[in-house]
Amino acid sequence: MTVYSPSQSERFIRCPRLWDYSRRWDTDGGHWMERAIGTAIHAGVAAHFRGLIPDTDHSTEDPTRAAIDTLRDEWMADEPGFEGAEAFVLKGLKRALALDIGARGATILAVEETYGEERCRLDLAYQTDQGITIVDWKYTHNAGDWVISKRLQEAEVSWQLRHYAWRVSQAFPTVPVVGAGIALIVGGPVAKARWAPVEITPALLLDWQNSAARVWLDIEGCVNGERYPRAHMGQACLMYGGCPLYDGCHRLYGDESRFHTLYQRREPK
């Protein structure tokens, strides 16, 4: 059975039609600036924690330099606003590094490591006397308290965190994975960072594995043409501010010959 990445699995669970269209059409072009800032903060945080890995030569990495260099690499040529984005990166990085995620005194096991055939890439894993905890850094450019609360609640039901915990438990079979969480960095209106941990237990992972096997078989059926990627319609179309392919389904009625008027076709891999 093929194992599919957390992002593919979550997209399929939300709506098989969204998963199918997203394989061919890019809908995220309008959010490049937020992605660039988030990627830059990730780079700075990664540089900091790589410097804490025992017996490595990463201790000289400068998190601030890593963040700004990454922002410069991610920035679209000739686009204004770099200085403003730089300020968001510096404030976000400062809040992220000050956030208590329970890693003080812990052994850093992995920073931006990739596991499995599906190339499951996790941000951070650390080990204490209790076991391993996984951290997933996320960036939101602008969010009020209600949105922040909803984003943090996602940790309790996150497919991604469970997938990470499963893969890390395979990579370190002699040490239990006891926790995982979302470390949310908010750019504005006031820069802040929040930590939402959840407990990971063997029973939870077993339950997730049973569900994952079913989801991956369903995806495999669609890939092989044995199953039609139906649209879920209803609430799935309105979640998270609306489906990015809403107009493709509800205005163009799935006619992909006209999708180029709304979306950018992905380059074949």
Solvent accessible surface area in square Angstrom, and as a share of the most:
residue,aa,sasa,rsa
1,M,127,0.57
2,T,50,0.29
3,V,17,0.10
4,Y,24,0.09
5,S,21,0.14
6,P,8,0.05
7,S,61,0.39
8,Q,61,0.27
9,S,0,0.00
10,E,66,0.29
11,R,82,0.30
12,F,10,0.04
13,I,76,0.39
14,R,39,0.14
15,C,12,0.07
16,P,2,0.01
17,R,39,0.14
18,L,9,0.04
19,W,2,0.01
20,D,19,0.10
21,Y,11,0.04
22,S,12,0.08
23,R,110,0.40
24,R,70,0.26
25,W,7,0.02
26,D,45,0.24
27,T,34,0.20
28,D,64,0.33
29,G,48,0.46
30,G,75,0.72
31,H,113,0.50
32,W,42,0.15
33,M,74,0.33
34,E,58,0.26
35,R,119,0.43
36,A,2,0.01
37,I,1,0.00
38,G,7,0.07
39,T,56,0.33
40,A,0,0.00
41,I,0,0.00
42,H,44,0.20
43,A,19,0.15
44,G,0,0.00
45,V,3,0.02
46,A,5,0.04
47,A,1,0.01
48,H,60,0.27
49,F,16,0.07
50,R,55,0.20
51,G,24,0.23
52,L,96,0.48
53,I,40,0.20
54,P,73,0.46
55,D,153,0.79
56,T,58,0.33
57,D,124,0.64
58,H,62,0.28
59,S,84,0.54
60,T,126,0.73
61,E,59,0.26
62,D,71,0.37
63,P,28,0.18
64,T,62,0.36
65,R,160,0.58
66,A,25,0.20
67,A,0,0.00
68,I,19,0.10
69,D,58,0.30
70,T,27,0.16
71,L,0,0.00
72,R,131,0.48
73,D,121,0.62
74,E,81,0.36
75,W,31,0.11
76,M,95,0.42
77,A,91,0.70
78,D,152,0.79
79,E,70,0.31
80,P,104,0.66
81,G,40,0.38
82,F,38,0.16
83,E,128,0.57
84,G,41,0.39
85,A,4,0.03
86,E,46,0.21
87,A,47,0.37
88,F,59,0.25
89,V,0,0.00
90,L,75,0.37
91,K,91,0.39
92,G,0,0.00
93,L,7,0.03
94,K,140,0.59
95,R,83,0.30
96,A,2,0.01
97,L,60,0.30
98,A,70,0.54
99,L,32,0.16
100,D,81,0.42
101,I,6,0.03
102,G,42,0.41
103,A,14,0.11
104,R,176,0.64
105,G,92,0.88
106,A,22,0.17
107,T,63,0.37
108,I,5,0.02
109,L,46,0.23
110,A,1,0.01
111,V,9,0.05
112,E,42,0.19
113,E,80,0.36
114,T,42,0.24
115,Y,40,0.15
116,G,37,0.36
117,E,119,0.53
118,E,21,0.09
119,R,175,0.64
120,C,2,0.01
121,R,129,0.47
122,L,0,0.00
123,D,22,0.11
124,L,1,0.01
125,A,0,0.00
126,Y,8,0.03
127,Q,58,0.26
128,T,46,0.26
129,D,147,0.76
130,Q,130,0.58
131,G,2,0.02
132,I,0,0.00
133,T,18,0.11
134,I,0,0.00
135,V,0,0.00
136,D,7,0.03
137,W,10,0.03
138,K,47,0.20
139,Y,24,0.09
140,T,16,0.09
141,H,50,0.22
142,N,108,0.55
143,A,7,0.05
144,G,40,0.38
145,D,110,0.57
146,W,185,0.65
147,V,62,0.36
148,I,11,0.05
149,S,49,0.32
150,K,92,0.39
151,R,60,0.22
152,L,34,0.17
153,Q,98,0.43
154,E,52,0.23
155,A,1,0.01
156,E,115,0.52
157,V,119,0.68
158,S,15,0.09
159,W,31,0.11
160,Q,36,0.16
161,L,1,0.01
162,R,41,0.15
163,H,0,0.00
164,Y,11,0.04
165,A,0,0.00
166,W,27,0.09
167,R,29,0.11
168,V,0,0.00
169,S,33,0.22
170,Q,91,0.40
171,A,44,0.34
172,F,57,0.24
173,P,106,0.66
174,T,127,0.74
175,V,32,0.19
176,P,81,0.51
177,V,11,0.06
178,V,48,0.28
179,G,8,0.08
180,A,0,0.00
181,G,0,0.00
182,I,3,0.02
183,A,0,0.00
184,L,0,0.00
185,I,1,0.00
186,V,1,0.00
187,G,3,0.03
188,G,5,0.05
189,P,113,0.71
190,V,96,0.55
191,A,10,0.08
192,K,40,0.17
193,A,11,0.08
194,R,108,0.39
195,W,51,0.18
196,A,15,0.12
197,P,81,0.51
198,V,27,0.15
199,E,127,0.57
200,I,7,0.03
201,T,46,0.27
202,P,118,0.74
203,A,74,0.57
204,L,43,0.22
205,L,19,0.09
206,L,110,0.55
207,D,95,0.49
208,W,9,0.03
209,Q,72,0.32
210,N,99,0.51
211,S,53,0.34
212,A,0,0.00
213,A,32,0.25
214,R,140,0.51
215,V,22,0.12
216,W,8,0.03
217,L,86,0.43
218,D,27,0.14
219,I,0,0.00
220,E,47,0.21
221,G,9,0.09
222,C,13,0.08
223,V,66,0.38
224,N,88,0.45
225,G,65,0.62
226,E,139,0.62
227,R,68,0.25
228,Y,151,0.57
229,P,20,0.12
230,R,111,0.40
231,A,22,0.17
232,H,74,0.33
233,M,90,0.40
234,G,51,0.49
235,Q,130,0.58
236,A,16,0.12
237,C,16,0.10
238,L,105,0.52
239,M,66,0.30
240,Y,155,0.59
241,G,88,0.85
242,G,26,0.25
243,C,19,0.11
244,P,62,0.39
245,L,1,0.01
246,Y,69,0.26
247,D,57,0.30
248,G,0,0.00
249,C,21,0.12
250,H,50,0.22
251,R,143,0.52
252,L,20,0.10
253,Y,172,0.65
254,G,21,0.20
255,D,56,0.29
256,E,48,0.21
257,S,84,0.54
258,R,107,0.39
259,F,0,0.00
260,H,126,0.56
261,T,90,0.53
262,L,84,0.42
263,Y,29,0.11
264,Q,130,0.58
265,R,126,0.46
266,R,94,0.34
267,E,146,0.65
268,P,125,0.79
269,K,248,1.05
